[in-house]
Amino acid sequence: MNLKFTVIALAAALSGSVYAQQIVEQTYPLVPVSPTDQQIMAVQQAERQIQANEQAIALEKARATQRQAKANAAAAAKRRAAQAKVNEKKAAEAAQKKAYDDEMRQIDLEMKKLDLELKRSNVKTRIDMNDIAQRKAELELQKEMQAPGAAPAVPAPKAP
């Protein structure tokens, strides 16, 4: 049993040291690097850093664009809500004005109707007064004709 445990421990130690060596080699190569290779690696590292910076800038621009789009959408929604309130107020005012105008027209019609009835009544009153005056004249004429010694008078023509 101790032998199995020792083999397992040794295998783990070897695999761990191999893994650690791979990490070290990726970070710091074990082979000496020439100055030209160092310059190439520095340029490559700089290019990777530039790409990372460009990606970060593009991501920030995308986020800024998204924030601006949200702000624009919120502002547009606010404008639409304000315009809807204005339109609603205008519609209410228009309805109120229409109701007022309708009421004024109704009152005007009633006044015209009453004025017409007054004129008809005045005309009827004049007709009645003319009829009464004509009747009175006819009665006076009849009295004169019935009176003794009165000269025969020519009867007045009747109005239609």
C-alpha positions in Angstrom: 0.0 0.0 0.0 2.8 2.3 0.8 4.3 1.6 -2.6 1.1 2.6 -4.4 0.9 5.8 -2.4 4.6 6.6 -3.2 4.0 6.0 -6.9 1.0 8.3 -6.9 2.8 11.0 -5.0 5.8 10.7 -7.4 3.5 10.9 -10.4 1.8 14.0 -9.0 5.0 15.7 -8.3 6.4 15.0 -11.7 3.2 16.1 -13.5 3.2 19.3 -11.3 6.8 20.1 -12.1 6.2 19.5 -15.8 3.2 21.8 -15.7 5.2 24.5 -13.8 8.0 24.2 -16.3 5.5 24.8 -19.2 4.2 27.9 -17.5 7.8 29.2 -16.9 8.7 28.4 -20.5 5.7 30.3 -21.8 6.6 33.3 -19.7 10.3 33.1 -19.7 11.8 30.8 -22.4 14.6 28.7 -21.2 16.5 29.3 -24.5 18.4 32.6 -24.6 16.8 35.1 -27.0 18.8 37.1 -29.4 18.4 40.9 -29.5 16.6 40.7 -32.9 14.1 38.1 -31.4 13.7 40.4 -28.4 12.8 43.3 -30.7 10.4 41.1 -32.7 8.8 39.9 -29.5 8.5 43.5 -28.2 6.9 44.5 -31.5 4.5 41.6 -31.3 3.7 42.4 -27.7 3.1 46.1 -28.7 0.8 44.9 -31.5 -1.2 42.8 -29.1 -1.4 45.7 -26.7 -2.6 48.0 -29.5 -5.2 45.4 -30.6 -6.3 45.1 -27.0 -6.5 48.9 -26.7 -8.5 49.2 -30.0 -10.9 46.5 -28.8 -11.3 48.4 -25.5 -11.9 51.6 -27.4 -14.4 49.9 -29.7 -16.2 48.4 -26.8 -16.4 51.7 -25.0 -17.7 53.4 -28.2 -20.3 50.7 -28.5 -21.3 51.2 -24.9 -21.4 55.0 -25.4 -23.5 54.6 -28.5 -25.9 52.3 -26.6 -26.1 54.8 -23.7 -26.8 57.6 -26.2 -29.4 55.4 -28.0 -31.1 54.8 -24.7 -31.0 58.5 -23.8 -32.4 59.4 -27.2 -35.2 56.9 -26.9 -36.0 58.2 -23.4 -36.0 61.8 -24.7 -38.2 60.8 -27.7 -40.6 59.0 -25.4 -40.7 62.1 -23.2 -41.4 64.3 -26.2 -44.1 62.0 -27.4 -45.7 62.0 -24.0 -45.6 65.8 -23.8 -47.0 66.1 -27.4 -49.8 63.7 -26.4 -50.6 65.9 -23.5 -50.6 69.0 -25.7 -52.8 67.2 -28.3 -55.2 66.0 -25.5 -55.4 69.6 -24.1 -56.0 71.0 -27.6 -58.7 68.4 -28.3 -60.4 69.2 -25.0 -60.3 72.9 -25.7 -61.7 72.3 -29.2 -64.5 70.2 -27.8 -65.3 72.9 -25.2 -65.2 75.6 -27.9 -67.5 73.5 -30.2 -69.9 73.0 -27.3 -69.9 76.7 -26.6 -70.4 77.6 -30.3 -73.3 75.1 -30.5 -74.9 76.6 -27.4 -74.5 80.1 -28.9 -76.0 79.0 -32.2 -78.9 77.4 -30.3 -79.5 80.7 -28.4 -79.2 82.7 -31.6 -81.8 80.4 -33.2 -84.1 80.8 -30.2 -83.7 84.6 -30.4 -84.5 84.6 -34.1 -87.5 82.3 -33.5 -88.8 84.6 -30.8 -88.2 87.7 -33.0 -90.1 86.0 -35.8 -93.0 85.2 -33.5 -93.0 88.8 -32.3 -93.1 90.1 -35.9 -96.0 87.7 -36.7 -97.8 88.8 -33.6 -97.3 92.5 -34.6 -98.6 91.8 -38.1 -101.6 89.8 -36.7 -102.3 92.7 -34.3 -102.2 95.2 -37.1 -104.5 93.0 -39.2 -106.9 92.7 -36.2 -106.8 96.5 -35.6 -107.4 97.1 -39.3 -110.3 94.7 -39.2 -111.7 96.4 -36.1 -111.3 99.9 -37.7 -113.0 98.6 -40.9 -115.8 97.1 -38.8 -116.1 100.3 -36.8 -116.3 102.3 -40.1 -118.9 99.9 -41.4 -121.0 100.2 -38.3 -120.8 104.0 -38.3 -121.8 104.0 -41.9 -124.8 101.8 -41.2 -125.8 104.1 -38.4 -125.7 107.1 -40.6 -127.8 105.3 -43.2 -130.4 104.4 -40.7 -130.6 107.8 -39.3 -133.7 109.8 -40.5 -132.9 112.3 -43.1 -129.6 111.0 -44.0 -128.5 111.0 -47.5 -127.8 107.7 -49.1 -124.1 107.0 -49.0 -122.1 104.8 -51.2 -121.0 101.8 -49.3 -117.2 101.5 -48.8 -115.5 98.6 -50.6 -114.6 95.7 -48.3 -111.0 94.8 -47.9 -110.1 91.2 -48.6 
